[in-house]
């Protein structure tokens, strides 16, 4: 059985830049995780459906557009509806300091702002993932 951590990396909204998401995907792959990258312009519904189909343990969202205050609550709502509350959600991108706590309050496990070391992201996921028993 493959016990690698399965991570879905997604770019929700109309944000057209995915270099950061690709860098994160590569770093997680290099750290031994299985990474599924969904590409640009994903809706919360598309992301949750892909996470369900791929049976991931982590969803990593990269948002640069400022739409996180609309997208993330909807994504968390969909995860709850599908009883996927065991899936850890991490958020990266341009997230203003004042939005970090509100994102955590709705269930985001961590927010990584620009310049966060890749090793810190890998360490956080490894240290906080709930491995299947």
N, C-alpha and C positions, 0 to 999 in steps of 0.2 A: 504494500500500500504506500502511495506517495503521501508523505505527511508535510509537504511543503506548504507554506502559507500562501493562500490564493488571494490575490489583490486585483480589484478592478479599478483602473484609472480612467476617469471620465472628464470631459470638458463640456460642462453644461452651458446652455445659453448661446448667445450670438457671438461670443468672444472667439476671434479667429486666430489667436496665437497659441500654439501648443508646444513650443520648444521646451518650456519648463516641465510640462507633463511628460514629455518624452525623456527628459533627463532623469526625472524621478523614476519613471518606468524602468529605465536602464539600470539605475542604482539598485532598485529593489530586485531586479533580475540577477544582477551581479552578486547580490547578497543571498541568492538561493531561493528567492520567492518566485512563484508562478504569477506572471502578470498578464492581464488581459487589458488591452487599451482599446477603448470604444471609439476614439476619434472625436472630431469636433461637432459642435452644435447638437448635443444630446439633451433631450428633455428629462426631467426627473423620472417620468414613466419609463422611458427607454433605459435609463440607468438601472432602475430597480429591477426591471424585467431581465436585463442582462446579468445582473448580480444573482438573481434567482436561478436563471438557466445555467450559469457558470459555477454555482455553488461556492461563492467567494466568502471569505471571512472578513475582508476589509474592502471598503469603497473609499478611494482617494479622489477627491474633487479638486480640480484646479480652476479657479475663477479669478479673472482679472478685471471683469467688466463692472463690478459693483453690484451685480444681480444676486449675490449670495443671500441677501435678506429675503428674497422671494423664493429662490430655488431651494435652498437648504431646508427651510421649514416644510416645503412640499415633499421633498425627498424623504425626510424623517417621518412625515405622515404616511407616505406610501409604504415605507418599511414596516411601520406599526400595523397598517392594514393587512399586510401579507405575513404578519407574525415573523418578521426578520429582524427583531430587535437585538439578536445576538451578533449582527453584522456591525463591525466597528466602522465608523465614518470619520475620516480625517479630511481636513480642508487646508488647501494651500492657495497662494496667490496674493492678490492685493486685497487684504482684509484689514480695514482700519482698526487700530487698537481698541476703540470703543465698541467694536462689534465682536471682539473675541469672546468675552464673557457671555453675551446673549447667544452666541453660537453653541457654546459649551452647555448652557442651560437647556437647550432643546435637544441635546444628546450628542453633539459632535465631540469626539474623544480628544482631538487636538487640532490646533490651528497653527500652521507653519507659514510664516511670513517670508518675504524675499530675503535671501541670505541665510536661511536656516541650513545648517550643515546636513548634507545627505546622510552622514553617519547617525545624526540625531534622529532623523526620520526612521531609518532602519531600526535603530535601537528602540524607539518608541513602539513601533509596530510589534517587534519581537517580544518586548516586555509586557505588552498589554493585550495581546491576542488571546482569545479563548480557544485553545486547541481542542479539537473533537476528542472525546474520550473513547 
